[in-house]
Amino acid sequence: MIVKKIILFTLLIVSTLSCKAQIVDLDSNLNEPEGTYYKDLNNELNKFVGT
């Protein structure tokens, strides 16, 4: 039972460390891989104006 918990804990740690988010600024001029998430980090876009 303890060995099973250790293995599950190890797999959980490895899976969280291997996940890497690719958040790129809008004005980036680099060649980003497909599926890159573009985020307005410097507030370059206008804010949403609602009614």
N, C-alpha and C positions, 0 to 999 in steps of 0.2 A: 504493500500500500504506500509506503514512504517512497519507494523507488518510482512508482507511478506519478506521485506528486512532484518529485524532482524533475522527471522527464517533462511533464506538462509545463512546469515553471520555466524550464530551460527553453522549451519551444516557444513559449509566450515571449520571453525576453528576446530571443533571436528574431522572431517575427516583427516585434516592434522596432528593433534596431535596423532591420533591413528595409523598412518602409521609408522612402525619402520623397517628400513633396517637392515639386518643382514649381515654385512660385516665382514668376519673373515680372519685373517692373514693365510698365507699358512702353517706355521709351528705350527699352533694351535693343541693341543692335546686334546681338549675338545670334548664332544659328541654334535655336532651341529645338529639342526633339519634338516629335509629334505628340500631341496630348498635353502640352505644357499649359498650365493655368496662368493666365495673365491677370494681374491684380493692380489696381490703381493705388500704389503705395505712397505717391506724392500728392494725392488729391488733385490730379490734373484735369479730371473730368468734372463737369458741373454736377452739383448735387441735384437729386430728384426734387422737383417742385410740384407739390400736390395741391389739390383744392380743398 
